[in-house]
Amino acid sequence: MDALVATTRAAGRGEAGRIAIGFCTSLTAGILRATLLEFKQRYPQIALATVERSWSRLATALQNSALDALVVTGDRPSLVCKMMPLWSERIFVILPQDHPLASRDAAYWTDLRDQTL
């Protein structure tokens, strides 16, 4: 009974349980992977489930409560939910010398939207 009470209290404080997070980006590199690894070290009692799918499938899963949160890149159609930026990362794009954007020092996602790379 003591163990059940302790587990229930931990869950109530958000220190135990399960969280399911969906991604539209790779988890293999960058700050996202490091953040998830640190989360697992800090909160070992929380089972962390990760799902990588297309935006539309993730949005449906979030709306159906199959996922607790989404981590996505770029501008996405708005859902009836709270959205907030987590961080910004520098990402490099390497282009041929004759590409129209190659002479620039920086490019934005909007610059790449209609480009074939």
Biopython code that builds the backbone (N, CA, C, O; Angstrom):
import numpy as np
from Bio.PDB.StructureBuilder import StructureBuilder

atoms = [
    (1, "MET", "N", (0.827, -1.186, 0.000)),
    (1, "MET", "CA", (0.000, 0.000, 0.000)),
    (1, "MET", "C", (0.875, 1.254, 0.000)),
    (1, "MET", "O", (0.551, 2.233, -0.671)),
    (2, "ASP", "N", (1.980, 1.230, 0.747)),
    (2, "ASP", "CA", (2.886, 2.382, 0.769)),
    (2, "ASP", "C", (3.458, 2.669, -0.613)),
    (2, "ASP", "O", (3.580, 3.827, -1.011)),
    (3, "ALA", "N", (3.808, 1.618, -1.339)),
    (3, "ALA", "CA", (4.355, 1.789, -2.685)),
    (3, "ALA", "C", (3.307, 2.384, -3.615)),
    (3, "ALA", "O", (3.635, 3.234, -4.444)),
    (4, "LEU", "N", (2.058, 1.958, -3.495)),
    (4, "LEU", "CA", (0.984, 2.490, -4.322)),
    (4, "LEU", "C", (0.759, 3.976, -4.025)),
    (4, "LEU", "O", (0.578, 4.773, -4.945)),
    (5, "VAL", "N", (0.770, 4.340, -2.760)),
    (5, "VAL", "CA", (0.598, 5.743, -2.381)),
    (5, "VAL", "C", (1.756, 6.583, -2.909)),
    (5, "VAL", "O", (1.537, 7.679, -3.424)),
    (6, "ALA", "N", (2.986, 6.082, -2.787)),
    (6, "ALA", "CA", (4.160, 6.819, -3.271)),
    (6, "ALA", "C", (4.111, 7.004, -4.787)),
    (6, "ALA", "O", (4.429, 8.080, -5.292)),
    (7, "THR", "N", (3.718, 5.968, -5.503)),
    (7, "THR", "CA", (3.615, 6.041, -6.965)),
    (7, "THR", "C", (2.537, 7.031, -7.383)),
    (7, "THR", "O", (2.733, 7.810, -8.317)),
    (8, "THR", "N", (1.410, 7.003, -6.702)),
    (8, "THR", "CA", (0.314, 7.931, -7.016)),
    (8, "THR", "C", (0.731, 9.369, -6.755)),
    (8, "THR", "O", (0.438, 10.255, -7.557)),
    (9, "ARG", "N", (1.403, 9.606, -5.653)),
    (9, "ARG", "CA", (1.883, 10.960, -5.356)),
    (9, "ARG", "C", (2.902, 11.428, -6.391)),
    (9, "ARG", "O", (2.862, 12.581, -6.819)),
    (10, "ALA", "N", (3.809, 10.550, -6.794)),
    (10, "ALA", "CA", (4.811, 10.912, -7.801)),
    (10, "ALA", "C", (4.142, 11.248, -9.129)),
    (10, "ALA", "O", (4.539, 12.196, -9.807)),
    (11, "ALA", "N", (3.129, 10.473, -9.496)),
    (11, "ALA", "CA", (2.400, 10.746, -10.738)),
    (11, "ALA", "C", (1.678, 12.089, -10.646)),
    (11, "ALA", "O", (1.639, 12.845, -11.617)),
    (12, "GLY", "N", (1.115, 12.380, -9.497)),
    (12, "GLY", "CA", (0.430, 13.650, -9.301)),
    (12, "GLY", "C", (1.362, 14.848, -9.403)),
    (12, "GLY", "O", (0.941, 15.930, -9.812)),
    (13, "ARG", "N", (2.630, 14.662, -9.033)),
    (13, "ARG", "CA", (3.634, 15.722, -9.141)),
    (13, "ARG", "C", (4.296, 15.740, -10.516)),
    (13, "ARG", "O", (5.163, 16.577, -10.768)),
    (14, "GLY", "N", (3.906, 14.835, -11.404)),
    (14, "GLY", "CA", (4.517, 14.773, -12.734)),
    (14, "GLY", "C", (5.876, 14.102, -12.735)),
    (14, "GLY", "O", (6.658, 14.293, -13.666)),
    (15, "GLU", "N", (6.171, 13.321, -11.709)),
    (15, "GLU", "CA", (7.475, 12.660, -11.594)),
    (15, "GLU", "C", (7.420, 11.187, -11.978)),
    (15, "GLU", "O", (8.441, 10.501, -11.930)),
    (16, "ALA", "N", (6.264, 10.698, -12.354)),
    (16, "ALA", "CA", (6.108, 9.306, -12.777)),
    (16, "ALA", "C", (4.961, 9.270, -13.778)),
    (16, "ALA", "O", (4.129, 10.176, -13.821)),
    (17, "GLY", "N", (4.930, 8.224, -14.572)),
    (17, "GLY", "CA", (3.871, 8.078, -15.563)),
    (17, "GLY", "C", (4.435, 7.851, -16.942)),
    (17, "GLY", "O", (5.481, 7.222, -17.106)),
    (18, "ARG", "N", (3.735, 8.367, -17.937)),
    (18, "ARG", "CA", (4.118, 8.152, -19.335)),
    (18, "ARG", "C", (3.832, 9.416, -20.129)),
    (18, "ARG", "O", (2.828, 10.089, -19.895)),
    (19, "ILE", "N", (4.707, 9.733, -21.059)),
    (19, "ILE", "CA", (4.484, 10.849, -21.973)),
    (19, "ILE", "C", (4.839, 10.374, -23.383)),
    (19, "ILE", "O", (5.865, 9.730, -23.598)),
    (20, "ALA", "N", (3.973, 10.705, -24.328)),
    (20, "ALA", "CA", (4.182, 10.324, -25.724)),
    (20, "ALA", "C", (4.363, 11.596, -26.545)),
    (20, "ALA", "O", (3.505, 12.479, -26.541)),
    (21, "ILE", "N", (5.491, 11.677, -27.250)),
    (21, "ILE", "CA", (5.833, 12.867, -28.016)),
    (21, "ILE", "C", (6.011, 12.484, -29.480)),
    (21, "ILE", "O", (6.696, 11.511, -29.796)),
    (22, "GLY", "N", (5.395, 13.249, -30.363)),
    (22, "GLY", "CA", (5.516, 13.032, -31.796)),
    (22, "GLY", "C", (6.480, 14.027, -32.418)),
    (22, "GLY", "O", (6.590, 15.167, -31.967)),
    (23, "PHE", "N", (7.181, 13.584, -33.462)),
    (23, "PHE", "CA", (8.194, 14.401, -34.129)),
    (23, "PHE", "C", (8.022, 14.354, -35.629)),
    (23, "PHE", "O", (7.629, 13.332, -36.192)),
    (24, "CYS", "N", (8.323, 15.488, -36.283)),
    (24, "CYS", "CA", (8.389, 15.548, -37.752)),
    (24, "CYS", "C", (9.836, 15.706, -38.182)),
    (24, "CYS", "O", (10.104, 15.991, -39.349)),
    (25, "THR", "N", (10.743, 15.532, -37.290)),
    (25, "THR", "CA", (12.155, 15.751, -37.562)),
    (25, "THR", "C", (12.957, 14.581, -37.009)),
    (25, "THR", "O", (12.455, 13.809, -36.191)),
    (26, "SER", "N", (14.165, 14.453, -37.442)),
    (26, "SER", "CA", (15.004, 13.353, -36.984)),
    (26, "SER", "C", (15.462, 13.583, -35.552)),
    (26, "SER", "O", (15.752, 14.711, -35.155)),
    (27, "LEU", "N", (15.523, 12.513, -34.788)),
    (27, "LEU", "CA", (16.021, 12.570, -33.414)),
    (27, "LEU", "C", (17.499, 12.217, -33.321)),
    (27, "LEU", "O", (18.045, 12.159, -32.220)),
    (28, "THR", "N", (18.151, 11.982, -34.439)),
    (28, "THR", "CA", (19.507, 11.441, -34.400)),
    (28, "THR", "C", (20.574, 12.449, -34.027)),
    (28, "THR", "O", (21.676, 12.061, -33.640)),
    (29, "ALA", "N", (20.277, 13.717, -34.131)),
    (29, "ALA", "CA", (21.319, 14.701, -33.849)),
    (29, "ALA", "C", (20.704, 15.965, -33.276)),
    (29, "ALA", "O", (19.487, 16.151, -33.279)),
    (30, "GLY", "N", (21.577, 16.820, -32.787)),
    (30, "GLY", "CA", (21.141, 18.133, -32.335)),
    (30, "GLY", "C", (20.650, 18.161, -30.912)),
    (30, "GLY", "O", (20.759, 17.187, -30.167)),
    (31, "ILE", "N", (20.107, 19.303, -30.556)),
    (31, "ILE", "CA", (19.694, 19.557, -29.185)),
    (31, "ILE", "C", (18.486, 18.717, -28.771)),
    (31, "ILE", "O", (18.323, 18.425, -27.586)),
    (32, "LEU", "N", (17.646, 18.325, -29.712)),
    (32, "LEU", "CA", (16.466, 17.533, -29.384)),
    (32, "LEU", "C", (16.854, 16.201, -28.765)),
    (32, "LEU", "O", (16.301, 15.815, -27.735)),
    (33, "ARG", "N", (17.770, 15.511, -29.361)),
    (33, "ARG", "CA", (18.236, 14.223, -28.816)),
    (33, "ARG", "C", (18.847, 14.414, -27.439)),
    (33, "ARG", "O", (18.550, 13.657, -26.515)),
    (34, "ALA", "N", (19.698, 15.420, -27.295)),
    (34, "ALA", "CA", (20.339, 15.690, -26.004)),
    (34, "ALA", "C", (19.305, 16.033, -24.938)),
    (34, "ALA", "O", (19.435, 15.613, -23.788)),
    (35, "THR", "N", (18.294, 16.783, -25.309)),
    (35, "THR", "CA", (17.243, 17.167, -24.365)),
    (35, "THR", "C", (16.463, 15.944, -23.896)),
    (35, "THR", "O", (16.171, 15.814, -22.707)),
    (36, "LEU", "N", (16.127, 15.055, -24.811)),
    (36, "LEU", "CA", (15.390, 13.848, -24.438)),
    (36, "LEU", "C", (16.227, 12.923, -23.558)),
    (36, "LEU", "O", (15.709, 12.321, -22.619)),
    (37, "LEU", "N", (17.514, 12.811, -23.859)),
    (37, "LEU", "CA", (18.393, 11.985, -23.017)),
    (37, "LEU", "C", (18.503, 12.560, -21.605)),
    (37, "LEU", "O", (18.491, 11.815, -20.625)),
    (38, "GLU", "N", (18.609, 13.873, -21.506)),
    (38, "GLU", "CA", (18.667, 14.503, -20.188)),
    (38, "GLU", "C", (17.349, 14.312, -19.427)),
    (38, "GLU", "O", (17.354, 14.072, -18.219)),
    (39, "PHE", "N", (16.235, 14.418, -20.136)),
    (39, "PHE", "CA", (14.927, 14.199, -19.515)),
    (39, "PHE", "C", (14.855, 12.793, -18.916)),
    (39, "PHE", "O", (14.414, 12.619, -17.780)),
    (40, "LYS", "N", (15.289, 11.791, -19.685)),
    (40, "LYS", "CA", (15.260, 10.399, -19.205)),
    (40, "LYS", "C", (16.147, 10.212, -17.971)),
    (40, "LYS", "O", (15.806, 9.442, -17.073)),
    (41, "GLN", "N", (17.281, 10.915, -17.925)),
    (41, "GLN", "CA", (18.158, 10.816, -16.754)),
    (41, "GLN", "C", (17.531, 11.486, -15.536)),
    (41, "GLN", "O", (17.624, 10.964, -14.426)),
    (42, "ARG", "N", (16.903, 12.620, -15.733)),
    (42, "ARG", "CA", (16.295, 13.354, -14.622)),
    (42, "ARG", "C", (15.037, 12.693, -14.086)),
    (42, "ARG", "O", (14.774, 12.720, -12.884)),
    (43, "TYR", "N", (14.261, 12.098, -14.988)),
    (43, "TYR", "CA", (12.964, 11.528, -14.613)),
    (43, "TYR", "C", (12.865, 10.068, -15.053)),
    (43, "TYR", "O", (12.084, 9.750, -15.950)),
    (44, "PRO", "N", (13.634, 9.187, -14.446)),
    (44, "PRO", "CA", (13.635, 7.782, -14.879)),
    (44, "PRO", "C", (12.303, 7.069, -14.644)),
    (44, "PRO", "O", (12.058, 6.017, -15.235)),
    (45, "GLN", "N", (11.448, 7.618, -13.801)),
    (45, "GLN", "CA", (10.155, 6.987, -13.531)),
    (45, "GLN", "C", (9.113, 7.314, -14.598)),
    (45, "GLN", "O", (8.012, 6.764, -14.580)),
    (46, "ILE", "N", (9.458, 8.209, -15.527)),
    (46, "ILE", "CA", (8.519, 8.568, -16.585)),
    (46, "ILE", "C", (8.897, 7.816, -17.855)),
    (46, "ILE", "O", (10.002, 7.967, -18.377)),
    (47, "ALA", "N", (7.972, 7.010, -18.338)),
    (47, "ALA", "CA", (8.190, 6.290, -19.600)),
    (47, "ALA", "C", (8.010, 7.288, -20.747)),
    (47, "ALA", "O", (6.977, 7.951, -20.847)),
    (48, "LEU", "N", (9.005, 7.385, -21.594)),
    (48, "LEU", "CA", (8.987, 8.326, -22.711)),
    (48, "LEU", "C", (8.829, 7.556, -24.012)),
    (48, "LEU", "O", (9.698, 6.771, -24.392)),
    (49, "ALA", "N", (7.718, 7.788, -24.686)),
    (49, "ALA", "CA", (7.464, 7.158, -25.989)),
    (49, "ALA", "C", (7.623, 8.220, -27.060)),
    (49, "ALA", "O", (7.058, 9.308, -26.941)),
    (50, "THR", "N", (8.384, 7.921, -28.107)),
    (50, "THR", "CA", (8.589, 8.860, -29.201)),
    (50, "THR", "C", (8.072, 8.244, -30.503)),
    (50, "THR", "O", (8.228, 7.049, -30.756)),
    (51, "VAL", "N", (7.454, 9.096, -31.316)),
    (51, "VAL", "CA", (6.869, 8.656, -32.580)),
    (51, "VAL", "C", (7.287, 9.641, -33.658)),
    (51, "VAL", "O", (7.112, 10.849, -33.498)),
    (52, "GLU", "N", (7.837, 9.135, -34.753)),
    (52, "GLU", "CA", (8.196, 9.982, -35.891)),
    (52, "GLU", "C", (7.269, 9.644, -37.054)),
    (52, "GLU", "O", (7.288, 8.527, -37.571)),
    (53, "ARG", "N", (6.466, 10.614, -37.456)),
    (53, "ARG", "CA", (5.482, 10.431, -38.521)),
    (53, "ARG", "C", (5.330, 11.733, -39.307)),
    (53, "ARG", "O", (5.985, 12.731, -39.007)),
    (54, "SER", "N", (4.471, 11.709, -40.302)),
    (54, "SER", "CA", (4.156, 12.919, -41.070)),
    (54, "SER", "C", (3.344, 13.868, -40.191)),
    (54, "SER", "O", (2.727, 13.459, -39.207)),
    (55, "TRP", "N", (3.362, 15.148, -40.574)),
    (55, "TRP", "CA", (2.635, 16.162, -39.815)),
    (55, "TRP", "C", (1.152, 15.800, -39.674)),
    (55, "TRP", "O", (0.595, 15.912, -38.583)),
    (56, "SER", "N", (0.520, 15.374, -40.745)),
    (56, "SER", "CA", (-0.916, 15.103, -40.690)),
    (56, "SER", "C", (-1.235, 13.943, -39.740)),
    (56, "SER", "O", (-2.218, 13.999, -39.002)),
    (57, "ARG", "N", (-0.421, 12.909, -39.758)),
    (57, "ARG", "CA", (-0.654, 11.770, -38.856)),
    (57, "ARG", "C", (-0.406, 12.156, -37.404)),
    (57, "ARG", "O", (-1.123, 11.711, -36.507)),
    (58, "LEU", "N", (0.608, 12.985, -37.173)),
    (58, "LEU", "CA", (0.879, 13.441, -35.808)),
    (58, "LEU", "C", (-0.237, 14.344, -35.291)),
    (58, "LEU", "O", (-0.644, 14.234, -34.134)),
    (59, "ALA", "N", (-0.727, 15.231, -36.145)),
    (59, "ALA", "CA", (-1.815, 16.128, -35.738)),
    (59, "ALA", "C", (-3.056, 15.332, -35.358)),
    (59, "ALA", "O", (-3.719, 15.648, -34.370)),
    (60, "THR", "N", (-3.370, 14.308, -36.131)),
    (60, "THR", "CA", (-4.517, 13.452, -35.822)),
    (60, "THR", "C", (-4.308, 12.730, -34.496)),
    (60, "THR", "O", (-5.228, 12.644, -33.683)),
    (61, "ALA", "N", (-3.104, 12.212, -34.276)),
    (61, "ALA", "CA", (-2.804, 11.504, -33.017)),
    (61, "ALA", "C", (-2.902, 12.446, -31.817)),
    (61, "ALA", "O", (-3.375, 12.044, -30.754)),
    (62, "LEU", "N", (-2.462, 13.684, -31.977)),
    (62, "LEU", "CA", (-2.566, 14.662, -30.892)),
    (62, "LEU", "C", (-4.034, 14.974, -30.595)),
    (62, "LEU", "O", (-4.439, 15.018, -29.433)),
    (63, "GLN", "N", (-4.817, 15.186, -31.632)),
    (63, "GLN", "CA", (-6.235, 15.489, -31.447)),
    (63, "GLN", "C", (-6.995, 14.321, -30.822)),
    (63, "GLN", "O", (-7.982, 14.530, -30.117)),
    (64, "ASN", "N", (-6.539, 13.090, -31.077)),
    (64, "ASN", "CA", (-7.181, 11.894, -30.518)),
    (64, "ASN", "C", (-6.586, 11.493, -29.174)),
    (64, "ASN", "O", (-6.942, 10.449, -28.626)),
    (65, "SER", "N", (-5.688, 12.309, -28.640)),
    (65, "SER", "CA", (-5.026, 12.063, -27.348)),
    (65, "SER", "C", (-4.121, 10.840, -27.350)),
    (65, "SER", "O", (-3.784, 10.319, -26.287)),
    (66, "ALA", "N", (-3.724, 10.376, -28.531)),
    (66, "ALA", "CA", (-2.752, 9.288, -28.603)),
    (66, "ALA", "C", (-1.348, 9.811, -28.330)),
    (66, "ALA", "O", (-0.471, 9.046, -27.927)),
    (67, "LEU", "N", (-1.123, 11.122, -28.547)),
    (67, "LEU", "CA", (0.138, 11.788, -28.241)),
    (67, "LEU", "C", (-0.138, 12.930, -27.269)),
    (67, "LEU", "O", (-1.213, 13.530, -27.279)),
    (68, "ASP", "N", (0.856, 13.216, -26.431)),
    (68, "ASP", "CA", (0.719, 14.303, -25.459)),
    (68, "ASP", "C", (1.246, 15.625, -25.996)),
    (68, "ASP", "O", (0.769, 16.689, -25.603)),
    (69, "ALA", "N", (2.223, 15.566, -26.887)),
    (69, "ALA", "CA", (2.840, 16.776, -27.416)),
    (69, "ALA", "C", (3.485, 16.471, -28.755)),
    (69, "ALA", "O", (3.784, 15.317, -29.064)),
    (70, "LEU", "N", (3.698, 17.522, -29.554)),
    (70, "LEU", "CA", (4.406, 17.412, -30.831)),
    (70, "LEU", "C", (5.592, 18.357, -30.806)),
    (70, "LEU", "O", (5.516, 19.447, -30.238)),
    (71, "VAL", "N", (6.688, 17.936, -31.425)),
    (71, "VAL", "CA", (7.833, 18.801, -31.660)),
    (71, "VAL", "C", (8.004, 18.836, -33.167)),
    (71, "VAL", "O", (8.329, 17.824, -33.788)),
    (72, "VAL", "N", (7.783, 20.013, -33.758)),
    (72, "VAL", "CA", (7.810, 20.148, -35.203)),
    (72, "VAL", "C", (8.673, 21.338, -35.592)),
    (72, "VAL", "O", (8.949, 22.210, -34.769)),
    (73, "THR", "N", (9.094, 21.368, -36.843)),
    (73, "THR", "CA", (9.897, 22.482, -37.341)),
    (73, "THR", "C", (9.082, 23.299, -38.319)),
    (73, "THR", "O", (8.164, 22.792, -38.964)),
    (74, "GLY", "N", (9.428, 24.567, -38.418)),
    (74, "GLY", "CA", (8.788, 25.447, -39.382)),
    (74, "GLY", "C", (7.376, 25.830, -39.005)),
    (74, "GLY", "O", (6.893, 25.481, -37.928)),
    (75, "ASP", "N", (6.724, 26.538, -39.883)),
    (75, "ASP", "CA", (5.344, 26.953, -39.667)),
    (75, "ASP", "C", (4.411, 25.810, -40.028)),
    (75, "ASP", "O", (4.551, 25.189, -41.081)),
    (76, "ARG", "N", (3.481, 25.545, -39.168)),
    (76, "ARG", "CA", (2.508, 24.474, -39.383)),
    (76, "ARG", "C", (1.105, 25.046, -39.273)),
    (76, "ARG", "O", (0.890, 26.047, -38.589)),
    (77, "PRO", "N", (0.149, 24.411, -39.947)),
    (77, "PRO", "CA", (-1.234, 24.864, -39.790)),
    (77, "PRO", "C", (-1.624, 24.806, -38.316)),
    (77, "PRO", "O", (-1.218, 23.901, -37.586)),
    (78, "SER", "N", (-2.385, 25.748, -37.912)),
    (78, "SER", "CA", (-2.741, 25.843, -36.510)),
    (78, "SER", "C", (-3.755, 24.776, -36.119)),
    (78, "SER", "O", (-4.720, 24.516, -36.838)),
    (79, "LEU", "N", (-3.519, 24.176, -34.984)),
    (79, "LEU", "CA", (-4.455, 23.240, -34.367)),
    (79, "LEU", "C", (-5.109, 23.975, -33.203)),
    (79, "LEU", "O", (-4.650, 25.045, -32.802)),
    (80, "VAL", "N", (-6.149, 23.417, -32.678)),
    (80, "VAL", "CA", (-6.756, 23.993, -31.487)),
    (80, "VAL", "C", (-5.930, 23.512, -30.294)),
    (80, "VAL", "O", (-6.311, 22.583, -29.581)),
    (81, "CYS", "N", (-4.794, 24.169, -30.104)),
    (81, "CYS", "CA", (-3.882, 23.798, -29.035)),
    (81, "CYS", "C", (-2.905, 24.943, -28.802)),
    (81, "CYS", "O", (-2.901, 25.918, -29.553)),
    (82, "LYS", "N", (-2.100, 24.832, -27.795)),
    (82, "LYS", "CA", (-1.104, 25.847, -27.464)),
    (82, "LYS", "C", (0.198, 25.498, -28.170)),
    (82, "LYS", "O", (0.685, 24.373, -28.064)),
    (83, "MET", "N", (0.766, 26.471, -28.897)),
    (83, "MET", "CA", (2.044, 26.273, -29.580)),
    (83, "MET", "C", (3.041, 27.285, -29.031)),
    (83, "MET", "O", (2.684, 28.429, -28.751)),
    (84, "MET", "N", (4.295, 26.857, -28.880)),
    (84, "MET", "CA", (5.337, 27.762, -28.411)),
    (84, "MET", "C", (6.683, 27.322, -28.955)),
    (84, "MET", "O", (6.901, 26.131, -29.178)),
    (85, "PRO", "N", (7.592, 28.269, -29.171)),
    (85, "PRO", "CA", (8.931, 27.901, -29.640)),
    (85, "PRO", "C", (9.738, 27.283, -28.494)),
    (85, "PRO", "O", (9.638, 27.720, -27.348)),
    (86, "LEU", "N", (10.527, 26.278, -28.813)),
    (86, "LEU", "CA", (11.404, 25.661, -27.817)),
    (86, "LEU", "C", (12.806, 26.243, -27.887)),
    (86, "LEU", "O", (13.384, 26.607, -26.863)),
    (87, "TRP", "N", (13.353, 26.330, -29.094)),
    (87, "TRP", "CA", (14.677, 26.882, -29.322)),
    (87, "TRP", "C", (14.849, 27.085, -30.814)),
    (87, "TRP", "O", (14.010, 26.654, -31.605)),
    (88, "SER", "N", (15.919, 27.733, -31.195)),
    (88, "SER", "CA", (16.238, 27.829, -32.618)),
    (88, "SER", "C", (17.612, 27.195, -32.814)),
    (88, "SER", "O", (18.503, 27.337, -31.977)),
    (89, "GLU", "N", (17.761, 26.513, -33.903)),
    (89, "GLU", "CA", (19.021, 25.841, -34.215)),
    (89, "GLU", "C", (19.566, 26.380, -35.519)),
    (89, "GLU", "O", (18.821, 26.740, -36.430)),
    (90, "ARG", "N", (20.867, 26.425, -35.584)),
    (90, "ARG", "CA", (21.516, 26.754, -36.841)),
    (90, "ARG", "C", (21.623, 25.487, -37.668)),
    (90, "ARG", "O", (22.153, 24.472, -37.217)),
    (91, "ILE", "N", (21.116, 25.563, -38.869)),
    (91, "ILE", "CA", (21.164, 24.420, -39.775)),
    (91, "ILE", "C", (21.856, 24.896, -41.047)),
    (91, "ILE", "O", (21.592, 25.993, -41.537)),
    (92, "PHE", "N", (22.733, 24.069, -41.566)),
    (92, "PHE", "CA", (23.480, 24.445, -42.757)),
    (92, "PHE", "C", (22.866, 23.815, -43.992)),
    (92, "PHE", "O", (22.462, 22.652, -43.981)),
    (93, "VAL", "N", (22.804, 24.596, -45.048)),
    (93, "VAL", "CA", (22.420, 24.082, -46.350)),
    (93, "VAL", "C", (23.635, 24.297, -47.263)),
    (93, "VAL", "O", (24.207, 25.386, -47.302)),
    (94, "ILE", "N", (24.008, 23.276, -47.976)),
    (94, "ILE", "CA", (25.162, 23.354, -48.872)),
    (94, "ILE", "C", (24.633, 23.316, -50.294)),
    (94, "ILE", "O", (23.910, 22.404, -50.692)),
    (95, "LEU", "N", (25.019, 24.339, -51.046)),
    (95, "LEU", "CA", (24.484, 24.527, -52.391)),
    (95, "LEU", "C", (25.605, 24.556, -53.423)),
    (95, "LEU", "O", (26.743, 24.891, -53.094)),
    (96, "PRO", "N", (25.292, 24.208, -54.665)),
    (96, "PRO", "CA", (26.281, 24.382, -55.732)),
    (96, "PRO", "C", (26.616, 25.873, -55.883)),
    (96, "PRO", "O", (25.793, 26.733, -55.568)),
    (97, "GLN", "N", (27.809, 26.167, -56.359)),
    (97, "GLN", "CA", (28.245, 27.561, -56.489)),
    (97, "GLN", "C", (27.336, 28.386, -57.401)),
    (97, "GLN", "O", (27.197, 29.594, -57.209)),
    (98, "ASP", "N", (26.723, 27.744, -58.384)),
    (98, "ASP", "CA", (25.886, 28.498, -59.321)),
    (98, "ASP", "C", (24.418, 28.605, -58.883)),
    (98, "ASP", "O", (23.597, 29.136, -59.632)),
    (99, "HIS", "N", (24.078, 28.119, -57.704)),
    (99, "HIS", "CA", (22.701, 28.221, -57.203)),
    (99, "HIS", "C", (22.396, 29.675, -56.851)),
    (99, "HIS", "O", (23.267, 30.362, -56.318)),
    (100, "PRO", "N", (21.177, 30.168, -57.132)),
    (100, "PRO", "CA", (20.832, 31.567, -56.855)),
    (100, "PRO", "C", (21.026, 31.998, -55.398)),
    (100, "PRO", "O", (21.259, 33.179, -55.142)),
    (101, "LEU", "N", (20.937, 31.084, -54.450)),
    (101, "LEU", "CA", (21.100, 31.442, -53.044)),
    (101, "LEU", "C", (22.546, 31.306, -52.545)),
    (101, "LEU", "O", (22.846, 31.675, -51.410)),
    (102, "ALA", "N", (23.431, 30.786, -53.382)),
    (102, "ALA", "CA", (24.797, 30.482, -52.944)),
    (102, "ALA", "C", (25.609, 31.713, -52.564)),
    (102, "ALA", "O", (26.533, 31.607, -51.757)),
    (103, "SER", "N", (25.295, 32.857, -53.112)),
    (103, "SER", "CA", (26.073, 34.062, -52.817)),
    (103, "SER", "C", (25.667, 34.716, -51.493)),
    (103, "SER", "O", (26.329, 35.652, -51.044)),
    (104, "ARG", "N", (24.600, 34.244, -50.870)),
    (104, "ARG", "CA", (24.125, 34.832, -49.629)),
    (104, "ARG", "C", (24.848, 34.249, -48.419)),
    (104, "ARG", "O", (25.312, 33.109, -48.447)),
    (105, "ASP", "N", (24.934, 35.041, -47.367)),
    (105, "ASP", "CA", (25.545, 34.571, -46.119)),
    (105, "ASP", "C", (24.585, 33.723, -45.292)),
    (105, "ASP", "O", (25.016, 32.862, -44.525)),
    (106, "ALA", "N", (23.291, 33.965, -45.448)),
    (106, "ALA", "CA", (22.284, 33.231, -44.674)),
    (106, "ALA", "C", (21.058, 33.007, -45.540)),
    (106, "ALA", "O", (20.751, 33.804, -46.426)),
    (107, "ALA", "N", (20.370, 31.922, -45.273)),
    (107, "ALA", "CA", (19.106, 31.623, -45.939)),
    (107, "ALA", "C", (18.094, 31.258, -44.860)),
    (107, "ALA", "O", (18.457, 30.731, -43.808)),
    (108, "TYR", "N", (16.851, 31.536, -45.123)),
    (108, "TYR", "CA", (15.769, 31.220, -44.195)),
    (108, "TYR", "C", (14.912, 30.120, -44.800)),
    (108, "TYR", "O", (14.959, 29.885, -46.007)),
    (109, "TRP", "N", (14.126, 29.441, -43.960)),
    (109, "TRP", "CA", (13.268, 28.374, -44.457)),
    (109, "TRP", "C", (12.388, 28.872, -45.602)),
    (109, "TRP", "O", (12.160, 28.155, -46.576)),
    (110, "THR", "N", (11.906, 30.083, -45.479)),
    (110, "THR", "CA", (11.048, 30.637, -46.533)),
    (110, "THR", "C", (11.792, 30.788, -47.850)),
    (110, "THR", "O", (11.176, 30.697, -48.912)),
    (111, "ASP", "N", (13.113, 31.020, -47.810)),
    (111, "ASP", "CA", (13.926, 31.107, -49.035)),
    (111, "ASP", "C", (14.016, 29.746, -49.721)),
    (111, "ASP", "O", (14.131, 29.670, -50.945)),
    (112, "LEU", "N", (13.965, 28.693, -48.949)),
    (112, "LEU", "CA", (14.143, 27.332, -49.477)),
    (112, "LEU", "C", (12.826, 26.660, -49.860)),
    (112, "LEU", "O", (12.820, 25.587, -50.464)),
    (113, "ARG", "N", (11.730, 27.289, -49.512)),
    (113, "ARG", "CA", (10.408, 26.666, -49.673)),
    (113, "ARG", "C", (10.162, 26.145, -51.087)),
    (113, "ARG", "O", (9.697, 25.017, -51.246)),
    (114, "ASP", "N", (10.459, 26.932, -52.108)),
    (114, "ASP", "CA", (10.160, 26.527, -53.483)),
    (114, "ASP", "C", (11.397, 26.054, -54.245)),
    (114, "ASP", "O", (11.363, 25.957, -55.472)),
    (115, "GLN", "N", (12.458, 25.768, -53.554)),
    (115, "GLN", "CA", (13.700, 25.330, -54.193)),
    (115, "GLN", "C", (13.747, 23.810, -54.299)),
    (115, "GLN", "O", (13.231, 23.096, -53.440)),
    (116, "THR", "N", (14.363, 23.341, -55.349)),
    (116, "THR", "CA", (14.654, 21.922, -55.485)),
    (116, "THR", "C", (16.102, 21.724, -55.076)),
    (116, "THR", "O", (17.018, 22.269, -55.692)),
    (117, "LEU", "N", (16.293, 20.940, -54.036)),
    (117, "LEU", "CA", (17.639, 20.727, -53.504)),
    (117, "LEU", "C", (17.990, 19.254, -53.543)),
    (117, "LEU", "O", (19.086, 18.870, -53.136)),
]
sb = StructureBuilder()
sb.init_structure("model")
sb.init_model(0)
sb.init_chain("A")
sb.init_seg("    ")
for serial, (resi, resn, name, xyz) in enumerate(atoms, 1):
    if name == "N":
        sb.init_residue(resn, " ", resi, " ")
    sb.init_atom(name, np.array(xyz, "f"), 0.0, 1.0, " ", f" {name:<3s}", serial, name[0])
structure = sb.get_structure()
